[in-house]
Amino acid sequence: MAVTEEASSRSESIYLDLRRKLISGYYQPNHRLKLSDLCAENGVSVSVVREALTRLAEQGLIQSQPNKGFFVPLYTPDEINDLAFMREQLESLAVRLSVERGNASWEASVVATHHELRLTPRVPAGVDVVASDQWSRAHAAFHASCGAACGSPRLIRLRQRLYDEAEAMRQMAGLSGGRTRDVEGEHAALAKAIVARNADRAADLTVRHIEITAGLSVKSALARGQGER
């Protein structure tokens, strides 16, 4: 039993480390995650690594194919748009329900996470890894708080899963806002709509926020020649 628990603990540790790297854009698209390399790096058995990779594949953060093993997704425009479509449906629903059902404590959490996000410098990935990670965490916390009062644990879990996949896609596309969009303005408008308890506007702004990111990601994918597998 002790061995099993230790193996499970090591698998969890490897899973969390790989998940962090995937969401932060550490790996390039189509990068193969070799079992032998990961076993050697972590000093564990194949079964321990395979368990972690299988969890990541189930969450859509990596893919697996016969004779190819596990690899980082290469998102095509169709896949980017499909992911965006699902996020728009679920995330806007979570926000709408939260505005309708959320109490004062929830509203305060949205204000607090937005305040932290606003004060965290947005740095392009690769320029300052630590600063980029800090902004990504603040960004994730803000969007999670916006839908946290929806009242559906399943909706919250599904929203987070799609958000994580989209964040990995965003990082791999090298998107950081820049001059192409007013990210801070988008977040401020969403927070304002939530505080005003305007469910329709908050939901519409959420959809628009996701649409803009998806559009930029599609442009990046086309520029990289990712129109086809």
Disulfide bonds with the S-S distance in Angstrom:
none
